[in-house]
Structure formats: C-alpha cells, structure tokens
Amino acid sequence: MKGEKKIVIKKAPIKNNCPVCFNKELELTFYQKHTFNAFYHRTTNQVTNEIKCNKCHSTIYPVDWNSNIERVFDYYNKLVQPDRSAVRFTLLFYGVLIVLLILIVGLTYLYLEDMI
C-alpha cells in the first residue's frame, strides 16, 4: 500500500494555440503530491503542472511556451490553492499504538507487583 500519487487540484481549458499542431484546445492541469503508507497518509506542499493539447495529445513543455501561454499560466498559478501539508494517521497506526500502550502498562504493573 506504500506509494505516491499525484492528485488533480485544478484543471483549466486554455484558448491558446498549441505550438505543435496550432489547435486552440490546450488543457492546464495542476497536481499535488500525496504519499500513502500503511501507517499514515501525507499531503505534501509540492505542486506540479502540465499543459497538454487535446487534439495531438502532446505535452507542452516550458521551452515551447510563448508569451501568451506564460501569461495564462501565471494567472492560473495564482488561483491554485493546494491542500495544507499534513499527516493523517490510519487505523492501523492507532491500533498498533494502543496495543503497545497496553503492553507497556501491563508489564509495568507486573513489575511493580513483583510478578516478573
């Protein structure tokens, strides 16, 4: 169950020309990185982006951007509000924690009663 996933936080259609096929159907997508583990789920503050053409399905890299695409990207980049960076523990974590606490309390009780 360990892994990383990029979750979409915002998708926006762009009416700029594709540098490859000159079509006006581009899509700007922002992703946020999430890390999953058996014990926790971590939301990072790392945000990535991708611009893709819907007609030729090519990824438009920043080297190929013109000034119009950069302007639109800057605008949407300001609008993106990623989730807060946080760690959420799973039920397995809490279960293991409770078992360990019960074990420590039990061993302490047995030690204090001179049964060990």
N, C-alpha and C positions, 0 to 999 in steps of 0.2 A: 504494500500500500504506500510505500515511500515514493515520492515523486514531486515533480514540479509541473505547474500548469499555468498557462497564460490565459487570463480571463478577460474578455472584452468589456471595457468600461464605456467606450463611446465609438459609434460608427457614424460617419457623416459622408453623404454624397458630395462630390466636388464637380463643379461645372467647368473645369479647366481642360485643356487639350492634353491628351496622352502624348508624350514625346516619341512613342514607338509607332502607334497607329493613327494618331491625331483624332481620336474619337473623344467625345466630351462626357464619358461615363467613368470617372475615377471615384474610388472609394477610399477614404481615410479611416483607419481603424487604430484605436489606442488600446493597448493591453496592459494589465497589471499582473505581476508575478506572484503566484501563491505556491507555498511549499506544504506538502502533505506528508505526514508521518503517522505511525500507529499511535503515538502519544500526543501529538499536537498538530494544529493547522495554523501556519504562519502566513500572514498577509504582509508582503514587503512593500516598500515605497518605490520600487523600481517600476517605471512606466516605459514601455516601448511603443513604437508606432510602425505603421506600414501603409503605403499607398499602393493600391492595385487598380489596374484597368479592368473593367468588367467585360470588355469586348475581347481583347487579346490575352487577358489573364496574366499579364506580366507585372512584376513588382517594379515600381518606380523608385529608384534609389536617389538619395540627396544629390548625387553628382549630376543627375539628369534633370533636376528641378529647374524651372525658370523662375523669374521673379514673382509671377502670379501665383504659382504653386507655393512658393515660400511664404508669401503674404497670407494666403488662406491657411497654410499650416500653422503659422504663428497665431492666427486668430483662434483656431480650434484648440491649439495647445494651451491657450489661456483659459478656455472654457472647461477643460478636462479637470474633474475633481476626483482623484483616486481615493479609494478607501483608506482609512487610517492604518498605519503599520501596527499590527497587533499579533498576539499569540493567543490562540484558543485551545485549551486542553480538551482531550477526548475523554469519553467514559472509561476507556481502558486505563488511562493515566490515573484518574481518580480511584478506580478500583485497586490498582497496584498500590497507590498511596495509602488507602485505608487498610489493606492487608498488612503492609509494612508497619503502620502505626499500631495495629492490634498486636502484631508480633512483638514489637518493642515494649509495649505496655505489659503484655503477658510475661515476657522474660524478666522485666524489671520487678514485677510482682513476685514471681517465683524466686528471684534472687533475694529480695527483701524478706521473704518468709523463710529463707534458708532451706528451700526445697531443691536447690541446684547445688 
